[in-house]
Amino acid sequence: MTARSHCEQPNTSKPPIVTPGEISPEALRSWEMGCKQLFSIKSIEGDNQVAYVAWNLQDPHIQDWYSNDSVRLKGMSFNGFLKEQCMLSSTQGARSFNEWSIEVKSQNMMLCGMDSHLDDNALWFHLKVHMMSSLLRKYHLSAYGKEKVLRTWLNNVCMMDEELQATCND
């Protein structure tokens, strides 16, 4: 099981840090508030904000994402960067697949018109690689891997998740 990250900012005149691990909404929210406070205190202009704080997201996956697309990401507004970051760090965790997939689809809708908006294939991939490991194992053992319609696939995976949850609760 991956450790959960947390946000640290011992001094408000320094950028906050999110430690490596599964990024919780609370850690990301604390990081966002710490960054906004820093921008205000240090008078950091909008076009420099992302570059000033992005490397303080210390999870290796986030740093790879930033490193591989830093030119585009540096040019984003801080709020746009946060929206894309929320999508990237979203994993199923202990939530039901249905609840989590609805949240991911909602976040993706907020990215409409942006380069980071996921088309159906990319959304499908994101959901597959970030689902709970026990559900992913069950999925790979099922016949659903050949499904070609996203909505049908989502319904099938939701049913598998419900079965898995029922088995765990017995």
CYANA upper distance limits for C-alpha pairs under 8 A (distance plus 0.5 A):
  2 THR  CA     21 GLY  CA      6.59
  2 THR  CA     22 GLU  CA      6.72
  3 ALA  CA     21 GLY  CA      5.59
  3 ALA  CA     22 GLU  CA      6.60
  4 ARG  CA     20 PRO  CA      8.21
  4 ARG  CA     21 GLY  CA      5.39
  4 ARG  CA     22 GLU  CA      5.02
  4 ARG  CA     23 ILE  CA      6.56
  4 ARG  CA     24 SER  CA      7.25
  5 SER  CA     18 VAL  CA      6.84
  5 SER  CA     19 THR  CA      5.53
  5 SER  CA     20 PRO  CA      6.01
  5 SER  CA     21 GLY  CA      5.08
  5 SER  CA     22 GLU  CA      6.00
  5 SER  CA     23 ILE  CA      5.61
  5 SER  CA     24 SER  CA      7.16
  5 SER  CA     27 ALA  CA      7.23
  6 HIS  CA     18 VAL  CA      6.02
  6 HIS  CA     19 THR  CA      6.10
  6 HIS  CA     23 ILE  CA      7.82
  6 HIS  CA     24 SER  CA      8.08
  6 HIS  CA     27 ALA  CA      5.49
  7 CYS  CA     16 PRO  CA      7.18
  7 CYS  CA     17 ILE  CA      6.00
  7 CYS  CA     18 VAL  CA      4.91
  7 CYS  CA     19 THR  CA      6.94
  7 CYS  CA     27 ALA  CA      5.64
  7 CYS  CA     28 LEU  CA      7.91
  7 CYS  CA     30 SER  CA      6.76
  7 CYS  CA     31 TRP  CA      6.44
  8 GLU  CA     16 PRO  CA      6.13
  8 GLU  CA     17 ILE  CA      5.66
  8 GLU  CA     18 VAL  CA      6.93
  8 GLU  CA     19 THR  CA      8.24
  8 GLU  CA     31 TRP  CA      8.46
  9 GLN  CA     14 LYS  CA      7.57
  9 GLN  CA     15 PRO  CA      7.30
  9 GLN  CA     16 PRO  CA      4.95
  9 GLN  CA     17 ILE  CA      6.84
  9 GLN  CA     34 GLY  CA      7.73
 10 PRO  CA     14 LYS  CA      8.35
 10 PRO  CA     16 PRO  CA      8.42
 12 THR  CA     16 PRO  CA      8.37
 12 THR  CA     34 GLY  CA      7.63
 12 THR  CA     37 GLN  CA      7.68
 12 THR  CA     38 LEU  CA      6.61
 13 SER  CA     38 LEU  CA      6.38
 13 SER  CA     41 ILE  CA      7.38
 13 SER  CA     42 LYS  CA      7.57
 14 LYS  CA     38 LEU  CA      7.40
 15 PRO  CA     34 GLY  CA      7.70
 15 PRO  CA     35 CYS  CA      6.77
 15 PRO  CA     38 LEU  CA      7.07
 15 PRO  CA     52 TYR  CA      8.37
 15 PRO  CA     53 VAL  CA      6.54
 15 PRO  CA     56 ASN  CA      7.69
 16 PRO  CA     31 TRP  CA      6.36
 16 PRO  CA     34 GLY  CA      6.33
 16 PRO  CA     35 CYS  CA      6.94
 16 PRO  CA     53 VAL  CA      8.16
 16 PRO  CA     56 ASN  CA      7.21
 17 ILE  CA     31 TRP  CA      7.43
 17 ILE  CA     56 ASN  CA      5.22
 17 ILE  CA     57 LEU  CA      6.53
 17 ILE  CA     58 GLN  CA      7.61
 18 VAL  CA     23 ILE  CA      8.44
 18 VAL  CA     27 ALA  CA      7.33
 18 VAL  CA     28 LEU  CA      7.99
 18 VAL  CA     31 TRP  CA      7.24
 18 VAL  CA     56 ASN  CA      6.74
 18 VAL  CA     57 LEU  CA      5.43
 18 VAL  CA     58 GLN  CA      6.39
 18 VAL  CA     59 ASP  CA      8.15
 19 THR  CA     57 LEU  CA      7.29
 19 THR  CA     58 GLN  CA      5.82
 19 THR  CA     59 ASP  CA      6.96
 20 PRO  CA     57 LEU  CA      8.05
 20 PRO  CA     58 GLN  CA      5.61
 20 PRO  CA     59 ASP  CA      4.39
 20 PRO  CA     60 PRO  CA      7.48
 21 GLY  CA     59 ASP  CA      6.48
 22 GLU  CA     89 SER  CA      7.96
 23 ILE  CA     27 ALA  CA      6.87
 23 ILE  CA     28 LEU  CA      7.22
 23 ILE  CA     89 SER  CA      6.73
 23 ILE  CA     90 SER  CA      8.36
 24 SER  CA     28 LEU  CA      6.85
 25 PRO  CA     29 ARG  CA      6.48
 26 GLU  CA     30 SER  CA      6.61
 27 ALA  CA     31 TRP  CA      6.62
 28 LEU  CA     32 GLU  CA      6.59
 29 ARG  CA     33 MET  CA      6.72
 30 SER  CA     34 GLY  CA      6.53
 31 TRP  CA     35 CYS  CA      6.52
 32 GLU  CA     36 LYS  CA      6.70
 32 GLU  CA     82 LEU  CA      8.32
 33 MET  CA     37 GLN  CA      6.64
 34 GLY  CA     38 LEU  CA      6.62
 35 CYS  CA     39 PHE  CA      6.60
 35 CYS  CA     53 VAL  CA      7.67
 36 LYS  CA     40 SER  CA      6.78
 37 GLN  CA     41 ILE  CA      6.69
 38 LEU  CA     42 LYS  CA      6.37
 38 LEU  CA     43 SER  CA      8.42
 38 LEU  CA     44 ILE  CA      8.35
 39 PHE  CA     43 SER  CA      5.90
 39 PHE  CA     44 ILE  CA      5.22
 39 PHE  CA     45 GLU  CA      7.80
 39 PHE  CA     49 GLN  CA      7.61
 40 SER  CA     44 ILE  CA      7.29
 44 ILE  CA     48 ASN  CA      7.04
 44 ILE  CA     49 GLN  CA      6.72
 45 GLU  CA     49 GLN  CA      6.80
 46 GLY  CA     50 VAL  CA      8.45
 46 GLY  CA     77 SER  CA      6.91
 46 GLY  CA     78 PHE  CA      7.59
 47 ASP  CA     74 LYS  CA      8.10
 47 ASP  CA     75 GLY  CA      7.02
 47 ASP  CA     76 MET  CA      7.97
 47 ASP  CA     77 SER  CA      7.36
 48 ASN  CA     52 TYR  CA      6.66
 48 ASN  CA     74 LYS  CA      7.91
 49 GLN  CA     53 VAL  CA      7.08
 49 GLN  CA     77 SER  CA      8.16
 49 GLN  CA     78 PHE  CA      6.76
 50 VAL  CA     54 ALA  CA      6.05
 50 VAL  CA     73 LEU  CA      7.80
 50 VAL  CA     74 LYS  CA      5.97
 50 VAL  CA     75 GLY  CA      8.29
 50 VAL  CA     76 MET  CA      7.71
 50 VAL  CA     77 SER  CA      7.66
 50 VAL  CA     78 PHE  CA      6.12
 50 VAL  CA     81 PHE  CA      7.68
 51 ALA  CA     55 TRP  CA      8.19
 51 ALA  CA     74 LYS  CA      5.84
 53 VAL  CA     57 LEU  CA      8.31
 54 ALA  CA     66 TYR  CA      8.01
 55 TRP  CA     63 GLN  CA      7.14
 55 TRP  CA     66 TYR  CA      8.41
 57 LEU  CA     62 ILE  CA      7.14
 57 LEU  CA     63 GLN  CA      7.40
 58 GLN  CA     62 ILE  CA      7.58
 58 GLN  CA     63 GLN  CA      7.02
 59 ASP  CA     63 GLN  CA      6.75
 60 PRO  CA     64 ASP  CA      6.55
 61 HIS  CA     65 TRP  CA      6.67
 62 ILE  CA     66 TYR  CA      6.63
 62 ILE  CA     88 LEU  CA      8.27
 62 ILE  CA     89 SER  CA      8.28
 63 GLN  CA     67 SER  CA      6.38
 64 ASP  CA     68 ASN  CA      6.48
 65 TRP  CA     69 ASP  CA      6.84
 66 TYR  CA     70 SER  CA      5.59
 66 TYR  CA     73 LEU  CA      7.54
 69 ASP  CA     73 LEU  CA      6.66
 70 SER  CA     74 LYS  CA      6.21
 71 VAL  CA     75 GLY  CA      7.15
 72 ARG  CA     76 MET  CA      7.30
 73 LEU  CA     81 PHE  CA      7.20
 76 MET  CA     80 GLY  CA      6.50
 76 MET  CA     81 PHE  CA      6.55
 77 SER  CA     81 PHE  CA      6.70
 78 PHE  CA     82 LEU  CA      6.71
 79 ASN  CA     83 LYS  CA      6.82
 80 GLY  CA     84 GLU  CA      6.88
 81 PHE  CA     85 GLN  CA      6.53
 82 LEU  CA     86 CYS  CA      6.57
 83 LYS  CA     87 MET  CA      7.13
 83 LYS  CA    107 GLN  CA      7.82
 83 LYS  CA    110 MET  CA      8.10
 83 LYS  CA    111 LEU  CA      7.59
 84 GLU  CA     88 LEU  CA      6.86
 84 GLU  CA    111 LEU  CA      7.86
 84 GLU  CA    116 SER  CA      6.77
 85 GLN  CA     89 SER  CA      6.65
 86 CYS  CA     90 SER  CA      6.62
 86 CYS  CA    107 GLN  CA      8.12
 87 MET  CA    104 VAL  CA      7.16
 87 MET  CA    107 GLN  CA      6.96
 87 MET  CA    108 ASN  CA      7.55
 90 SER  CA    104 VAL  CA      7.72
 90 SER  CA    130 HIS  CA      7.86
 91 THR  CA    100 TRP  CA      8.23
 91 THR  CA    130 HIS  CA      5.40
 91 THR  CA    131 MET  CA      6.74
 91 THR  CA    132 MET  CA      8.13
 92 GLN  CA     96 SER  CA      7.80
 92 GLN  CA     97 PHE  CA      6.94
 92 GLN  CA    100 TRP  CA      6.15
 92 GLN  CA    101 SER  CA      8.41
 92 GLN  CA    130 HIS  CA      6.76
 92 GLN  CA    131 MET  CA      5.55
 92 GLN  CA    132 MET  CA      6.16
 93 GLY  CA    131 MET  CA      7.94
 93 GLY  CA    132 MET  CA      6.48
 94 ALA  CA    132 MET  CA      7.98
 95 ARG  CA     99 GLU  CA      7.08
 95 ARG  CA    100 TRP  CA      6.81
 96 SER  CA    100 TRP  CA      6.76
 96 SER  CA    158 CYS  CA      8.41
 96 SER  CA    161 ASP  CA      7.43
 96 SER  CA    162 GLU  CA      8.13
 97 PHE  CA    101 SER  CA      6.34
 97 PHE  CA    131 MET  CA      7.79
 97 PHE  CA    157 VAL  CA      8.01
 97 PHE  CA    158 CYS  CA      6.30
 97 PHE  CA    161 ASP  CA      6.79
 98 ASN  CA    102 ILE  CA      6.70
 98 ASN  CA    158 CYS  CA      6.10
 99 GLU  CA    103 GLU  CA      6.90
100 TRP  CA    104 VAL  CA      6.74
101 SER  CA    105 LYS  CA      6.60
101 SER  CA    127 LEU  CA      7.52
102 ILE  CA    106 SER  CA      6.61
103 GLU  CA    107 GLN  CA      6.70
104 VAL  CA    108 ASN  CA      6.59
105 LYS  CA    109 MET  CA      6.73
105 LYS  CA    123 LEU  CA      8.38
106 SER  CA    110 MET  CA      7.14
107 GLN  CA    111 LEU  CA      7.32
108 ASN  CA    112 CYS  CA      7.41
108 ASN  CA    117 HIS  CA      6.34
108 ASN  CA    118 LEU  CA      6.97
109 MET  CA    117 HIS  CA      7.93
111 LEU  CA    115 ASP  CA      8.44
111 LEU  CA    116 SER  CA      6.92
111 LEU  CA    117 HIS  CA      5.31
112 CYS  CA    117 HIS  CA      5.93
113 GLY  CA    117 HIS  CA      7.41
118 LEU  CA    122 ALA  CA      5.81
118 LEU  CA    123 LEU  CA      5.92
119 ASP  CA    123 LEU  CA      6.54
120 ASP  CA    124 TRP  CA      6.44
120 ASP  CA    150 LEU  CA      7.77
121 ASN  CA    125 PHE  CA      6.69
122 ALA  CA    126 HIS  CA      6.62
123 LEU  CA    127 LEU  CA      6.72
124 TRP  CA    128 LYS  CA      6.74
124 TRP  CA    150 LEU  CA      7.43
125 PHE  CA    129 VAL  CA      6.68
126 HIS  CA    130 HIS  CA      6.54
127 LEU  CA    131 MET  CA      6.40
128 LYS  CA    136 LEU  CA      7.68
129 VAL  CA    136 LEU  CA      8.46
131 MET  CA    135 LEU  CA      7.20
131 MET  CA    136 LEU  CA      6.75
132 MET  CA    136 LEU  CA      6.70
133 SER  CA    137 ARG  CA      6.70
134 SER  CA    138 LYS  CA      6.83
135 LEU  CA    139 TYR  CA      6.49
135 LEU  CA    160 MET  CA      7.85
135 LEU  CA    161 ASP  CA      6.73
135 LEU  CA    164 LEU  CA      7.73
136 LEU  CA    140 HIS  CA      6.68
137 ARG  CA    141 LEU  CA      6.91
138 LYS  CA    142 SER  CA      6.84
138 LYS  CA    160 MET  CA      7.98
139 TYR  CA    143 ALA  CA      8.32
139 TYR  CA    144 TYR  CA      7.30
139 TYR  CA    145 GLY  CA      7.59
139 TYR  CA    157 VAL  CA      7.71
139 TYR  CA    160 MET  CA      8.06
140 HIS  CA    144 TYR  CA      8.43
140 HIS  CA    145 GLY  CA      7.22
144 TYR  CA    153 TRP  CA      7.36
144 TYR  CA    156 ASN  CA      7.69
144 TYR  CA    157 VAL  CA      8.48
147 GLU  CA    152 THR  CA      7.90
147 GLU  CA    153 TRP  CA      6.48
148 LYS  CA    153 TRP  CA      7.96
149 VAL  CA    153 TRP  CA      6.63
150 LEU  CA    154 LEU  CA      6.56
151 ARG  CA    155 ASN  CA      6.78
152 THR  CA    156 ASN  CA      6.69
153 TRP  CA    157 VAL  CA      6.61
154 LEU  CA    158 CYS  CA      6.56
155 ASN  CA    159 MET  CA      6.81
156 ASN  CA    160 MET  CA      6.80
157 VAL  CA    161 ASP  CA      6.57
158 CYS  CA    162 GLU  CA      6.69
159 MET  CA    163 GLU  CA      6.74
160 MET  CA    164 LEU  CA      6.61
161 ASP  CA    165 GLN  CA      6.54
162 GLU  CA    166 ALA  CA      6.59
163 GLU  CA    167 THR  CA      6.71
164 LEU  CA    168 CYS  CA      6.75
165 GLN  CA    169 ASN  CA      6.68
166 ALA  CA    170 ASP  CA      6.85
